[in-house]
Amino acid sequence: MAIKVPSGPSSQLWLIQGDCSHRWNTLAKRIADHPFNHALEVLLPHSATVPDYIELLFSTPQSYYTAHLSLSHIIQPDIISKYIALGSISALSVGTRIDIDNVYCLLPTGKLILSLDKDTYEQLGLQGRPSRYTKNQRFMVELDLTAPHFKPGKPNYERVKWCLTERLDLEVDFVICWNGNDVDDEPKFLEDFKAIKQICQLDKETLASFPMPTIRGDHPHGLVEDGEVLSCTVQEFHTWLGVVANGGLTTFYEGSAVDSYVSRFLPPEPHSECQHGIRTRWTGMMSPASIVHLLEKLRDYVSTVDGSGPPWVAVTVWGFEDAPVSWRTNEHGYCQSGDNHYTVVMFRTGHFWYLNMLGSHDII
């Protein structure tokens, strides 16, 4: 069960903790429920080098696709049967803002979701529901492209096809994740979607001599014995990770050589000096399946029997801020931040923390 952790007024922080050997399927399911992932960062403390199989994992290019498509193209019967019905594809419109533009997405489950302003919704003519963020000014339309009644010749399909062709025949820029099982199928996919293959941007950084919070996987709310604080809370650690992600290890800490007017960040107590660390980030679009695969390899590395791995590894995944949904089919809004990201911390002891960060009005 997820536990709500105190956080700022513009966001929510939820925690699930468990043991990798018993609750891994729960963790994998949570990751699968978040389809639109824009960036991923791995932090390995106490690591100057990594084994070859981890280095290969970090250096292997991660790909996604871009395409300029109409919505009517997505509902073509051959596209549905060859890609969408197999659960091998997800897509998100880009260059659009969730609070003022029309935004579209295709989930791996085969659901096409349209987040529309009032004028476009009325022009389209399909049944939807008011947005939970701006009622009567924005509407959500959800179409199940794999439903038994969504077939050529059936009234529902023909109605949707006519509306998307005659009333909303727009071409939109999409980013696409395709989980094809056979590399030989890629040329056909590129042709069917008129897609262009893209490679995620990879940034790697070696960290040296930085303060690292003391954390324990079995005590996410901190450990105090006889008045002595022995480990940090999950909130403190999450804030520290945010500083790391923004490149603040050498900029914002108390004692760093920067302008005295710049805000400082004191590392949480207790903490220790970490001599080496590795930070790796991919930016583009990543599928949940590729993220689960990465986590499995890092879990095995951290839990090595000889203890040669780091004490923990943190993997943070940021969702697209302007996606119409965040987790599953739950509507997402930008509000003040557009937060919809999560962090997985896996410990040498076999424990894990799964931290959800989402906007103040979103739900998981």
C-alpha positions as CSV (number, residue, x, y, z in Angstrom):
1,M,0.0,0.0,0.0
2,A,1.2,3.5,-0.9
3,I,1.8,5.8,2.1
4,K,1.6,9.6,1.6
5,V,4.7,11.4,2.8
6,P,4.7,15.1,3.8
7,S,5.8,17.3,0.9
8,G,5.3,20.8,-0.5
9,P,1.8,22.3,-1.2
10,S,2.2,22.0,-5.0
11,S,3.0,18.3,-5.1
12,Q,2.3,14.9,-3.5
13,L,4.9,12.3,-2.5
14,W,3.9,8.7,-2.0
15,L,6.0,5.8,-0.7
16,I,5.9,2.1,-1.3
17,Q,8.5,0.0,0.5
18,G,9.2,-3.6,0.3
19,D,11.6,-6.5,-0.3
20,C,12.8,-7.1,-3.9
21,S,12.4,-10.8,-3.5
22,H,8.7,-10.6,-2.5
23,R,7.3,-7.5,-4.0
24,W,9.1,-7.2,-7.3
25,N,6.0,-7.8,-9.4
26,T,4.2,-5.0,-7.5
27,L,7.1,-2.7,-8.4
28,A,7.2,-3.8,-12.0
29,K,3.4,-3.2,-12.3
30,R,3.7,0.3,-11.0
31,I,6.4,1.1,-13.6
32,A,4.3,-0.4,-16.3
33,D,1.4,1.9,-15.3
34,H,3.5,5.0,-16.2
35,P,3.9,4.8,-20.0
36,F,5.3,8.2,-20.9
37,N,8.8,8.5,-19.6
38,H,11.0,11.5,-20.8
39,A,14.2,11.1,-18.8
40,L,15.9,8.6,-16.6
41,E,18.8,9.0,-14.3
42,V,20.9,6.4,-12.4
43,L,23.0,7.4,-9.4
44,L,25.6,4.8,-8.1
45,P,27.4,6.0,-5.0
46,H,30.8,4.5,-3.9
47,S,31.5,3.6,-7.5
48,A,34.4,4.7,-9.6
49,T,33.9,1.8,-12.1
50,V,31.2,-0.7,-12.8
51,P,31.3,-4.3,-14.1
52,D,31.4,-4.8,-17.9
53,Y,27.7,-5.9,-18.0
54,I,26.6,-2.7,-16.3
55,E,28.9,-0.6,-18.5
56,L,27.3,-2.2,-21.5
57,L,23.9,-1.4,-20.1
58,F,24.8,2.2,-19.7
59,S,26.4,2.5,-23.2
60,T,23.8,0.7,-25.2
61,P,21.8,3.3,-27.2
62,Q,18.1,3.7,-26.2
63,S,15.9,4.5,-29.2
64,Y,12.5,5.9,-29.8
65,Y,10.7,7.3,-32.9
66,T,9.1,10.5,-34.1
67,A,6.3,10.8,-36.6
68,H,3.9,13.3,-38.1
69,L,0.5,11.5,-38.1
70,S,-3.2,12.2,-38.3
71,L,-5.5,10.6,-35.6
72,S,-7.4,8.8,-38.4
73,H,-4.2,7.1,-39.4
74,I,-3.8,5.5,-35.9
75,I,-7.3,3.9,-36.1
76,Q,-6.7,2.2,-39.4
77,P,-7.5,-1.6,-39.1
78,D,-4.0,-2.8,-40.1
79,I,-2.3,-0.4,-37.7
80,I,-4.5,-1.7,-34.9
81,S,-4.0,-5.4,-35.7
82,K,-0.3,-5.3,-36.3
83,Y,0.8,-2.9,-33.5
84,I,-1.9,-1.6,-31.1
85,A,-3.7,-4.9,-30.4
86,L,-0.3,-6.5,-29.5
87,G,0.4,-3.9,-26.9
88,S,3.7,-3.0,-28.5
89,I,3.3,0.7,-29.1
90,S,2.6,3.9,-27.2
91,A,2.6,7.5,-28.5
92,L,2.3,11.0,-27.3
93,S,1.7,14.3,-29.1
94,V,4.5,16.8,-28.6
95,G,4.8,20.5,-28.9
96,T,1.4,20.9,-27.2
97,R,0.6,22.1,-23.7
98,I,-1.8,20.2,-21.5
99,D,-3.4,23.3,-20.0
100,I,-4.2,25.3,-23.2
101,D,-3.7,23.0,-26.3
102,N,-5.2,19.8,-27.6
103,V,-3.1,16.8,-26.5
104,Y,-3.3,13.2,-27.6
105,C,-1.8,9.9,-26.5
106,L,-2.0,6.2,-27.3
107,L,-1.5,3.8,-24.3
108,P,0.1,0.4,-24.6
109,T,-3.3,-1.0,-23.6
110,G,-4.8,0.3,-26.9
111,K,-6.6,3.3,-25.5
112,L,-6.5,6.5,-27.5
113,I,-7.0,9.5,-25.2
114,L,-7.8,13.0,-26.4
115,S,-7.6,16.0,-24.1
116,L,-9.5,18.7,-25.9
117,D,-10.4,22.3,-25.3
118,K,-14.1,23.1,-25.4
119,D,-14.3,24.3,-29.0
120,T,-12.5,21.3,-30.4
121,Y,-14.6,18.9,-28.3
122,E,-17.8,20.4,-29.6
123,Q,-16.5,20.3,-33.1
124,L,-15.4,16.6,-32.9
125,G,-18.8,15.3,-31.7
126,L,-17.6,12.3,-29.7
127,Q,-18.8,11.5,-26.2
128,G,-16.4,12.5,-23.4
129,R,-16.3,13.8,-19.9
130,P,-15.4,17.1,-18.3
131,S,-11.8,17.5,-17.2
132,R,-11.2,17.3,-13.5
133,Y,-9.0,20.4,-13.8
134,T,-11.0,22.8,-15.8
135,K,-14.6,21.6,-15.9
136,N,-16.7,22.8,-18.8
137,Q,-13.6,24.3,-20.5
138,R,-11.7,21.1,-21.2
139,F,-12.9,17.5,-22.0
140,M,-11.4,14.0,-22.1
141,V,-12.3,11.5,-24.8
142,E,-11.2,7.9,-24.3
143,L,-11.4,5.4,-27.2
144,D,-10.6,1.7,-26.7
145,L,-9.2,0.7,-30.1
146,T,-9.0,-3.0,-29.1
147,A,-12.6,-3.3,-27.9
148,P,-14.8,-6.0,-29.8
149,H,-17.2,-3.3,-31.0
150,F,-14.4,-1.2,-32.5
151,K,-14.2,-2.9,-35.8
152,P,-14.8,-1.7,-39.4
153,G,-18.5,-1.9,-40.3
154,K,-19.6,-1.5,-36.7
155,P,-21.4,1.7,-35.7
156,N,-18.9,2.8,-33.1
157,Y,-15.9,2.4,-35.3
158,E,-17.6,4.1,-38.3
159,R,-18.7,7.0,-36.1
160,V,-15.2,7.6,-34.7
161,K,-13.6,7.2,-38.2
162,W,-16.0,9.8,-39.6
163,C,-15.4,12.3,-36.8
164,L,-11.6,12.0,-36.9
165,T,-11.6,12.2,-40.7
166,E,-14.2,14.8,-41.5
167,R,-14.3,16.9,-38.3
168,L,-10.8,16.7,-36.8
169,D,-8.5,15.7,-39.6
170,L,-5.4,17.2,-38.0
171,E,-1.8,16.0,-38.4
172,V,0.2,16.0,-35.2
173,D,3.8,15.4,-34.2
174,F,4.2,12.3,-32.0
175,V,6.9,10.6,-30.1
176,I,6.5,6.9,-30.2
177,C,7.8,3.9,-28.2
178,W,7.7,0.6,-30.2
179,N,8.5,-2.6,-28.5
180,G,8.9,-4.8,-31.5
181,N,10.1,-8.3,-30.8
182,D,12.0,-8.7,-34.1
183,V,14.5,-6.2,-35.5
184,D,13.5,-7.3,-39.0
185,D,10.1,-5.8,-38.4
186,E,11.5,-2.3,-37.9
187,P,11.6,-1.3,-41.6
188,K,7.9,-2.1,-41.9
189,F,7.1,-0.2,-38.7
190,L,9.0,2.9,-40.1
191,E,7.0,2.7,-43.3
192,D,3.6,2.2,-41.7
193,F,4.1,5.2,-39.4
194,K,6.3,7.3,-41.6
195,A,8.5,7.4,-38.5
196,I,12.1,8.5,-38.0
197,K,14.3,6.7,-35.5
198,Q,15.8,8.8,-32.7
199,I,18.5,8.0,-30.1
200,C,18.1,9.1,-26.5
201,Q,20.7,11.7,-25.4
202,L,23.1,10.1,-23.0
203,D,25.0,12.1,-20.4
204,K,27.5,10.5,-18.0
205,E,29.3,12.1,-15.1
206,T,31.8,10.9,-12.6
207,L,31.3,12.4,-9.1
208,A,34.1,12.9,-6.6
209,S,34.1,13.7,-2.9
210,F,30.5,14.7,-2.1
211,P,28.3,14.4,1.1
212,M,25.9,11.4,0.9
213,P,23.0,11.0,3.3
214,T,22.9,7.9,5.5
215,I,19.8,5.9,4.7
216,R,18.5,2.4,5.6
217,G,16.0,0.5,3.5
218,D,14.2,-0.9,6.5
219,H,13.7,2.6,8.0
220,P,12.3,5.0,5.4
221,H,11.1,7.4,8.1
222,G,14.6,7.6,9.7
223,L,16.1,5.7,12.7
224,V,16.7,7.3,16.1
225,E,18.2,5.3,19.0
226,D,18.9,6.8,22.4
227,G,18.4,10.3,21.0
228,E,21.0,9.7,18.2
229,V,19.8,10.1,14.6
230,L,21.2,7.1,12.7
231,S,19.6,7.5,9.3
232,C,17.8,10.2,7.2
233,T,14.1,10.2,6.3
234,V,12.9,9.5,2.8
235,Q,11.8,13.1,2.4
236,E,15.3,14.4,3.2
237,F,16.8,11.9,0.8
238,H,14.4,12.7,-1.9
239,T,15.3,16.4,-1.6
240,W,19.0,15.6,-1.7
241,L,18.4,13.5,-4.9
242,G,16.7,16.6,-6.5
243,V,19.9,18.6,-5.8
244,V,22.0,15.9,-7.4
245,A,19.7,15.7,-10.5
246,N,20.1,19.5,-10.9
247,G,23.9,19.3,-10.8
248,G,24.0,21.0,-7.4
249,L,26.5,18.8,-5.6
250,T,29.3,21.3,-6.3
251,T,27.2,24.5,-6.5
252,F,24.6,24.7,-3.7
253,Y,26.3,23.1,-0.8
254,E,27.3,25.2,2.2
255,G,31.0,26.0,1.8
256,S,31.1,25.8,-2.0
257,A,32.9,28.7,-3.7
258,V,29.9,30.6,-5.1
259,D,28.4,34.0,-4.7
260,S,27.2,34.6,-1.2
261,Y,23.7,35.5,-2.4
262,V,23.1,32.1,-3.9
263,S,20.9,29.9,-1.8
264,R,22.7,27.1,0.1
265,F,21.7,23.5,0.7
266,L,22.9,21.7,3.8
267,P,23.1,17.9,3.4
268,P,20.8,16.1,5.7
269,E,22.1,14.5,8.9
270,P,23.6,12.1,9.3
271,H,25.7,12.0,6.2
272,S,29.1,10.8,5.2
273,E,31.7,11.7,2.6
274,C,31.4,9.7,-0.6
275,Q,34.7,9.6,-2.6
276,H,33.3,8.3,-5.9
277,G,30.0,8.2,-7.7
278,I,28.6,7.7,-11.2
279,R,25.6,9.6,-12.5
280,T,24.1,8.5,-15.9
281,R,21.1,10.1,-17.6
282,W,19.1,9.3,-20.7
283,T,16.7,11.9,-22.3
284,G,14.2,11.2,-25.0
285,M,11.5,8.6,-24.5
286,M,11.8,5.2,-22.7
287,S,9.3,2.4,-22.5
288,P,8.4,0.9,-19.1
289,A,9.7,-2.5,-20.3
290,S,13.2,-1.1,-20.9
291,I,13.1,0.6,-17.5
292,V,12.2,-2.7,-15.7
293,H,15.0,-4.4,-17.6
294,L,17.5,-1.8,-16.3
295,L,16.2,-2.1,-12.8
296,E,16.6,-5.9,-12.8
297,K,20.2,-5.6,-13.8
298,L,21.0,-2.9,-11.2
299,R,19.2,-4.9,-8.5
300,D,21.4,-7.9,-9.3
301,Y,24.5,-5.6,-9.2
302,V,23.6,-4.0,-5.9
303,S,22.8,-7.3,-4.2
304,T,26.1,-9.1,-5.2
305,V,27.0,-11.7,-2.6
306,D,30.6,-10.5,-2.1
307,G,29.3,-7.0,-1.3
308,S,31.4,-5.4,-4.0
309,G,28.5,-3.3,-5.3
310,P,27.3,0.0,-3.9
311,P,25.1,0.1,-0.7
312,W,22.2,1.3,-2.8
313,V,21.3,2.6,-6.3
314,A,18.7,5.3,-7.1
315,V,16.9,5.4,-10.4
316,T,14.7,8.5,-11.1
317,V,12.3,8.6,-14.0
318,W,10.6,11.8,-15.2
319,G,7.4,11.7,-17.1
320,F,6.4,14.2,-19.8
321,E,5.0,17.2,-18.1
322,D,2.3,17.7,-20.7
323,A,1.0,14.1,-21.1
324,P,-2.8,13.9,-20.7
325,V,-2.4,11.0,-18.3
326,S,0.2,10.0,-15.7
327,W,-0.4,6.6,-14.1
328,R,-2.7,4.2,-15.9
329,T,-5.6,6.3,-17.4
330,N,-5.6,8.9,-14.6
331,E,-5.8,12.4,-15.9
332,H,-2.8,14.6,-15.5
333,G,-2.7,18.3,-15.3
334,Y,0.1,20.8,-15.2
335,C,-1.1,23.2,-12.5
336,Q,2.1,24.5,-10.9
337,S,4.7,22.0,-11.9
338,G,3.5,19.1,-14.1
339,D,5.2,16.7,-11.8
340,N,4.7,13.0,-12.6
341,H,7.9,11.2,-11.8
342,Y,9.1,8.4,-9.6
343,T,12.3,7.2,-7.9
344,V,13.3,3.6,-7.2
345,V,15.9,3.1,-4.5
346,M,17.3,-0.5,-4.2
347,F,19.4,-1.5,-1.3
348,R,22.1,-4.1,-0.8
349,T,19.9,-5.6,1.9
350,G,17.2,-6.4,-0.6
351,H,14.8,-3.6,0.4
352,F,13.5,-1.1,-2.0
353,W,11.7,2.3,-1.9
354,Y,9.4,3.4,-4.6
355,L,8.6,7.1,-4.5
356,N,5.9,8.7,-6.5
357,M,6.0,12.5,-7.1
358,L,2.9,14.0,-8.7
359,G,1.0,17.3,-8.9
360,S,-1.3,18.4,-6.2
361,H,-4.4,17.4,-8.1
362,D,-3.2,14.2,-9.7
363,I,-4.1,10.7,-8.5
364,I,-2.2,7.4,-8.8
